[in-house]
Amino acid sequence: MRNFSCPSAVSVGLGTVLFHATVALAQNPEPTGTTGAVSPAPGDSSSALPAQNTASTAPENAPGSEAPTDTDARAPAPDPVPPPVASTAQQPPAPASNAAPRKPAGAPQATAGTVESEAQPSASADGRMHDGFYLRLALGVGTGTVEFGDAPAELGDAIETTGWLDVMIGGTPSRGLAVGGGMWMGGFDTNEWRGENSDRGTVAVFAIGPFVDYFPDPREGFHFGGTVGLGGLSVDAEPFSNSDERTATGGGMGAWMGYDFWVSREFSLGLAARYLGVRVKHPEGHWHGAGDTFGLSFTGLYH
């Protein structure tokens, strides 16, 4: 009896498995695997294809068929179609920004040089402008006076017609403003000393130093300027025993105002009222004095 018990149990187990498999097939007659063949839909004359490819091409709701339960057998979604490019008219307006609006490509751009040129006067239509290198030569005529204190032979003073020569050289750091250095010289002869001695004599007045000459409108010729520097007075007369006593130095100053007329792009001729005065004292204290010249200058200017 013990030899037949095991086969009986196996038979009962196999019968149970077959029963359950029969029930499952009755409930779901189609296979659920992805490798089995799927029957074509009615009216489809195409040959049978594998289940996976047929599922991808067959419509989802084909008549007479049910949707497979396996997610791998479902029909894939159609290929995505790229969205149409929206036209510019449908574009939403760009957000407002705080950036300054751009100027057109042809519009002139303002720069520091442009602002500076607008602030300063430009040259005239023919290019005439008082700027750059400065050179002025002047010849003048007027009146000269000299006065002495503690001079030999009690020399007093003298007033005579005098002439002079001025030379100024410089540059223009700013339009219309010329600066540089110069030398101013004048002199006269006299035999009418107003004192106890009336001998004939010669007087020279000179100064050297920096100068400033300003043109309010660099395109025009009106100008004024001045100088302050070293001055000197030299007297050649009989009362002075030797040459060491004839010259004294001190301070000098000058001023002028005039107008220059253009004769070319860089050169002009003009007239100016001019004054030069010196106050001097002999180094050894023999005498002191003052000399003044004033009158009219005829000038030539390269500027």
C-alpha positions in Angstrom: 0.0 0.0 0.0 2.9 2.4 0.7 4.2 2.1 -2.8 0.9 3.5 -4.4 0.4 6.5 -2.1 3.0 8.8 -3.8 1.7 8.3 -7.3 -1.8 9.0 -6.2 -0.8 12.3 -4.6 1.1 13.3 -7.7 -1.9 12.5 -9.8 -4.2 14.6 -7.6 -1.8 17.5 -7.8 -1.5 17.4 -11.5 -5.2 17.2 -11.8 -5.6 20.3 -9.7 -3.1 22.3 -11.8 -4.8 21.3 -15.1 -8.2 22.3 -13.7 -7.0 25.8 -12.8 -5.2 26.2 -16.2 -8.4 25.2 -18.0 -10.4 27.8 -16.0 -7.8 30.5 -16.8 -7.9 29.8 -20.5 -11.7 29.9 -20.5 -11.6 33.4 -19.0 -8.8 34.7 -21.3 -8.7 32.9 -24.6 -5.9 35.1 -26.1 -2.3 34.7 -25.0 -0.8 37.5 -22.9 2.8 37.1 -24.0 4.5 39.6 -26.4 6.0 36.9 -28.6 2.8 35.2 -29.7 1.0 35.8 -33.0 -2.2 38.0 -33.0 -5.0 37.1 -35.4 -5.5 39.8 -38.0 -8.6 41.8 -37.9 -11.5 40.8 -40.2 -10.9 42.1 -43.7 -7.2 42.4 -43.2 -5.4 40.6 -46.0 -1.9 41.2 -44.7 0.1 38.3 -43.4 0.3 37.6 -39.8 3.1 39.5 -38.1 4.6 39.1 -34.6 2.4 40.2 -31.8 4.6 43.2 -31.0 4.6 44.7 -34.5 0.9 44.0 -35.1 0.0 45.7 -31.9 1.9 48.8 -32.9 0.1 49.1 -36.3 -3.4 47.8 -35.5 -6.0 50.4 -34.3 -6.7 50.4 -30.7 -10.4 49.6 -30.9 -10.4 47.1 -33.8 -13.7 45.3 -34.1 -13.8 41.8 -32.6 -10.7 42.2 -30.6 -10.0 43.2 -27.0 -7.2 45.4 -25.7 -4.3 43.3 -24.5 -3.6 43.2 -20.9 0.1 43.4 -21.2 1.4 47.0 -21.3 4.1 46.1 -23.7 1.5 45.0 -26.3 -0.3 48.4 -26.3 0.0 50.6 -29.4 2.7 53.2 -29.0 1.7 56.9 -29.2 2.1 58.5 -32.7 5.4 60.3 -33.4 5.3 63.8 -31.9 4.7 66.5 -34.4 6.8 69.6 -33.9 4.7 72.6 -32.9 4.3 75.2 -35.5 6.6 78.2 -35.2 4.7 81.1 -33.8 4.7 84.2 -35.9 6.1 87.4 -34.5 2.6 88.9 -34.3 1.7 86.2 -31.8 4.8 86.8 -29.7 4.0 88.4 -26.3 5.5 91.8 -25.9 9.1 91.9 -24.6 9.3 92.9 -20.9 10.3 96.5 -20.4 13.9 97.1 -19.4 15.7 100.0 -17.8 18.4 100.1 -20.5 18.6 103.3 -22.5 17.2 103.1 -26.1 19.8 102.4 -28.7 20.5 105.1 -31.3 20.3 104.4 -35.0 23.5 103.1 -36.6 23.9 106.3 -38.6 23.3 108.7 -35.6 26.5 110.4 -34.3 27.7 109.1 -30.9 28.4 111.7 -28.3 31.9 111.4 -26.8 34.1 113.4 -24.3 35.9 114.9 -27.2 32.6 116.0 -28.8 31.5 117.7 -25.6 34.8 119.5 -25.2 34.7 120.7 -28.8 31.2 122.0 -28.3 32.3 123.9 -25.1 35.2 125.5 -26.9 34.9 127.8 -29.9 35.7 126.2 -33.3 37.9 127.7 -35.9 36.5 130.1 -38.4 35.5 129.0 -41.9 39.0 129.7 -43.3 40.6 127.9 -40.4 42.0 131.0 -38.6 42.4 130.5 -34.9 44.8 131.9 -32.3 46.3 128.7 -31.0 49.6 126.7 -31.0 53.0 128.4 -31.3 53.1 132.1 -30.3 55.7 134.6 -31.6 55.3 138.4 -31.4 57.7 141.1 -32.5 56.8 144.7 -31.7 58.3 148.1 -32.5 57.0 151.1 -30.6 57.3 154.8 -30.2 56.1 157.0 -27.3 57.3 158.9 -24.4 60.0 157.9 -21.9 60.7 159.3 -18.5 63.4 158.7 -15.9 63.8 159.9 -12.4 66.8 159.6 -10.1 67.4 159.6 -6.4 70.8 160.2 -4.8 72.4 160.2 -8.3 75.8 161.7 -9.0 75.9 165.4 -9.7 72.3 165.7 -8.4 70.7 164.4 -11.7 67.0 165.0 -11.6 64.7 163.6 -14.2 64.2 163.7 -18.0 61.3 163.3 -20.4 62.0 162.4 -24.0 60.6 160.7 -27.0 61.6 157.1 -26.9 61.4 153.9 -29.0 61.4 150.2 -28.1 61.6 146.6 -29.3 59.6 143.8 -27.7 60.1 140.0 -28.3 57.7 137.4 -26.9 57.8 133.6 -27.5 55.5 131.0 -26.1 52.6 128.7 -26.7 48.9 128.2 -26.2 47.9 125.8 -23.4 44.3 126.8 -23.8 42.5 128.3 -26.8 42.9 132.0 -26.8 45.4 132.0 -23.9 49.1 132.4 -24.8 51.9 132.2 -22.2 55.6 132.3 -22.5 58.6 134.5 -21.9 59.7 137.8 -23.3 62.1 140.7 -23.4 61.1 144.4 -23.5 63.7 147.1 -24.3 63.4 150.9 -24.8 65.6 153.9 -24.6 66.2 157.6 -25.5 68.9 160.3 -25.6 68.6 163.5 -23.7 70.6 166.6 -23.0 67.9 168.2 -20.8 68.4 166.7 -17.4 66.2 168.6 -15.0 68.7 169.2 -12.3 72.0 170.8 -11.7 73.7 168.9 -14.5 72.5 169.3 -18.1 75.0 167.2 -19.9 74.0 164.9 -22.7 73.1 161.3 -21.7 71.5 158.1 -22.8 68.9 156.1 -20.9 67.9 152.5 -21.4 64.9 150.8 -19.8 64.5 147.0 -20.1 62.7 144.0 -18.5 62.6 140.3 -18.9 60.1 137.8 -17.6 57.0 135.7 -18.2 54.0 137.0 -20.0 50.3 136.3 -20.6 48.4 137.4 -23.7 44.7 136.6 -23.8 42.3 136.6 -26.8 38.6 136.6 -25.5 37.6 135.3 -29.0 40.4 133.2 -30.5 39.0 133.8 -34.0 39.3 137.5 -33.6 42.2 139.9 -33.1 41.4 141.7 -29.8 43.8 140.8 -27.0 45.3 142.1 -23.8 48.1 140.9 -21.6 51.0 141.8 -19.2 54.2 140.8 -17.6 55.9 141.0 -14.2 59.6 140.2 -14.0 63.1 141.6 -13.6 63.6 145.2 -14.6 66.7 147.4 -15.2 67.8 150.9 -15.9 71.0 152.0 -17.4 72.3 155.6 -17.7 75.3 156.6 -19.8 76.1 160.2 -18.7 79.1 162.2 -17.6 78.3 162.3 -13.9 78.8 158.5 -13.6 82.5 158.0 -13.2 82.6 154.4 -14.4 80.4 151.7 -16.0 79.9 149.9 -12.7 77.8 152.8 -11.5 75.6 153.2 -14.6 73.3 150.2 -14.3 70.8 149.3 -11.6 68.3 146.5 -11.4 65.1 145.8 -9.7 61.5 144.9 -10.7 59.7 145.6 -13.9 56.1 145.3 -15.1 54.3 145.9 -18.4 50.8 145.9 -19.8 49.3 146.1 -23.3 46.0 146.0 -25.2 45.5 145.9 -28.9 44.0 144.3 -32.0 45.6 142.0 -34.6 44.4 141.9 -38.2 44.6 138.6 -40.1 46.8 138.7 -43.2 47.0 134.9 -43.5 45.9 131.7 -41.7 48.7 132.0 -39.1 50.1 135.6 -39.4 48.5 138.9 -38.4 49.6 142.5 -38.1 48.3 144.9 -35.4 48.5 147.9 -33.1 48.7 147.9 -29.4 48.9 150.5 -26.6 51.8 149.5 -24.4 53.3 150.5 -21.0 56.6 149.3 -19.4 57.9 150.6 -16.0 60.9 149.6 -13.8 61.9 150.5 -10.3 65.6 149.9 -9.6 68.4 150.4 -7.0 72.1 150.3 -7.5 73.6 147.2 -5.9 76.1 149.3 -3.9 73.5 151.9 -3.0 75.0 154.7 -5.1 71.7 155.7 -6.5 68.1 154.5 -7.2 65.7 155.5 -9.9 62.6 154.8 -12.0 62.0 154.6 -15.7 58.7 154.5 -17.6 57.9 154.2 -21.3 54.4 154.2 -22.8 53.1 154.7 -26.3 52.0 152.8 -29.4 53.4 149.5 -30.7 53.3 148.1 -34.2 53.2 144.3 -34.0 53.6 141.2 -36.1 52.2 138.0 -34.7 52.6 134.4 -35.7 49.9 132.5 -33.8 
